[in-house]
Amino acid sequence: MNSLDQVHLNFNSDNLWVLNLCLALLMFGVALDLKVADFKRLIDSPKASIVGLSAQFIVLPFLTFLMVWIIQPQPSIALGMILVAACPGGNISNSITHLAKGNTALAVSITAVGTLFAIFLTPLNFQLYGTLYQPAAEILRTVRVDPWDMIRTVVVVAGIPIVIGMMLSHYYPAVSLKLSRIMKPLSIVIFAGFVVIALANNFAYFLHYIHYVLLLVFVQNALAMFTGFMMARAAGLSFVDQKTLAIETGIHNSGLGLVLIFAFFDGLGGMAFVAAWWGIWHILSGLCLATYWSKSAVPAEK
């Protein structure tokens, strides 16, 4: 298994350019549905949003670090888990929240604010917890990842497309609405393309090593959903909001993680396999949970 830390997936600069473009299109598509009102909602009704953002950017990264510290996985796998936990909510979380009969407006607000926060919090959380886990810190010292370089990358592939999409939504709502109808189904295809591009020339590696990360991703994803749900419950939020925060905390933008892994770690095996498998599994687990909640009775609110 030690060889997994030496595996680097075959991924040239042209592939990375395509991967960056896919992520930029994904973030642009998300932004077409975002409005200034989504940010104002955080000010008008801050409790649920603050709990959700805290679950994403404070509690989950910390719990993931504890999980890594207890299990002691290989350094590259640990870095992959920490990076995924540091990424913001995924682009399809809003659709899954709607399917689960959750609070879609709250989900959109958390996605909007969380994606902007991620420009700084994703690199900083990754650097903090990656450094604290000593075996992974050795890789970080070897690679010498500059958090500011990572921030610049996130700004280019995520921040700028979001700003452009929101400006289009604000000034040209009719055009934005038409584009959004196209981008919603297309985003799923693009996301699938993410994983295909990342693994196309490395499928033999994937089959050989996937069993090392399979169970860890299951557990981490379940931990993420449980964290969001229980934090919302502890805060006295409604069951509808509890479902929303469970999904928002459990669906992560692993596509952003893949971009960072190939840009800064040369496709380091354990990291790439964690992010790629998370990108597949969180959709399946989110859809299963949403389907169950959509058909189950809603408990009476106090």
Summary of the structure (lengths in Angstrom):
residues: 302
radius of gyration: 18.2
end to end distance: 51.2
largest distance: 56.1
contacts: 1116
relative contact order: 0.21
helix: 83%
strand: 1%
